[in-house]
Amino acid sequence: MLEIRDLTTGYGRAQVLWDVTASVADGEIVTLLGPNGAGKTTLVNALSGILRPWSGQVLLNDIDLTATRPHLISQSGIAVVPEGRRIFPDMTVTDNLLIGAYNKRARPHHEGNVERIYEIFPRLSERKRQLAGSMSGGEQQMLAIGRALMAEPSLLLLDEPSLGLAPIIVENIFEVLKQLNQEGLSILLVEQNAVEALNLAGRGYVLEEGRIVGEGSSGELLADERLRKAYLGL
């Protein structure tokens, strides 16, 4: 489904990523691990079109999206849950969700999709008229995921969805991601909570200083002694 080939990019003259190659197959959950400053969010920005790659390719279902504008990438089937959630705090929960359905493919189905999000996250249904900024961090993360799902993606990119959340909320969100994957959604999960991410994903990549320094199945990465000490805190 998603192929990243020798992707190199950065900001201004500062290079952040060097020849990153990775993939996500149809129906797969893949996690991207690494410390702060490794370039994980930069990669998400490049995949979503916010940051233009300097070289390399990004392909979705063999279609080259490398130079595609962000709104067209969304329309092609990629949706992003950004780090820090970035909801619209002065808008209601429902209005935040509707913003996620702006692309041409999803717009005609927005009413049914809102109801589906409320089924996935019942807590959002209870707060549908509430201003998003007045909700807890966990509720805002649910809203950010729901907003991305409103775009009817085939691939969901999540950047640090567990950041700053209580363990019980993280468990709930990861259970939802597992359910969505079982329904056919492919997921690229960027996480510092490495153990939780590897327990959810089938395989993963390790990014360090802008380069892929390790990859393998979740079991292989969990068993790797160097990775356990350096990245998993074990």
Rosetta blueprint (number, residue, H / E / L):
1 M L
2 L E
3 E E
4 I E
5 R E
6 D E
7 L E
8 T E
9 T E
10 G E
11 Y E
12 G L
13 R L
14 A E
15 Q E
16 V E
17 L E
18 W E
19 D E
20 V E
21 T E
22 A E
23 S E
24 V E
25 A L
26 D L
27 G L
28 E L
29 I E
30 V E
31 T E
32 L E
33 L E
34 G L
35 P L
36 N L
37 G L
38 A L
39 G L
40 K H
41 T H
42 T H
43 L H
44 V H
45 N H
46 A H
47 L H
48 S H
49 G L
50 I L
51 L L
52 R L
53 P L
54 W L
55 S E
56 G E
57 Q E
58 V E
59 L E
60 L E
61 N L
62 D L
63 I E
64 D E
65 L L
66 T L
67 A L
68 T L
69 R L
70 P H
71 H H
72 L H
73 I H
74 S H
75 Q H
76 S H
77 G L
78 I E
79 A E
80 V E
81 V E
82 P L
83 E L
84 G L
85 R L
86 R L
87 I L
88 F L
89 P L
90 D L
91 M L
92 T E
93 V H
94 T H
95 D H
96 N H
97 L H
98 L H
99 I H
100 G L
101 A L
102 Y L
103 N L
104 K L
105 R L
106 A L
107 R H
108 P H
109 H H
110 H H
111 E H
112 G H
113 N H
114 V H
115 E H
116 R H
117 I H
118 Y H
119 E H
120 I H
121 F L
122 P H
123 R H
124 L H
125 S H
126 E H
127 R L
128 K L
129 R L
130 Q L
131 L E
132 A H
133 G H
134 S H
135 M L
136 S L
137 G H
138 G H
139 E H
140 Q H
141 Q H
142 M H
143 L H
144 A H
145 I H
146 G H
147 R H
148 A H
149 L H
150 M L
151 A L
152 E L
153 P L
154 S L
155 L E
156 L E
157 L E
158 L E
159 D E
160 E L
161 P L
162 S L
163 L L
164 G L
165 L L
166 A L
167 P H
168 I H
169 I H
170 V H
171 E H
172 N H
173 I H
174 F H
175 E H
176 V H
177 L H
178 K H
179 Q H
180 L H
181 N H
182 Q H
183 E L
184 G L
185 L L
186 S E
187 I E
188 L E
189 L E
190 V E
191 E E
192 Q L
193 N L
194 A H
195 V H
196 E H
197 A H
198 L H
199 N H
200 L H
201 A L
202 G L
203 R E
204 G E
205 Y E
206 V E
207 L E
208 E E
209 E L
210 G L
211 R E
212 I E
213 V E
214 G E
215 E E
216 G E
217 S E
218 S H
219 G H
220 E H
221 L H
222 L H
223 A H
224 D L
225 E H
226 R H
227 L H
228 R H
229 K H
230 A H
231 Y L
232 L L
233 G L
234 L L
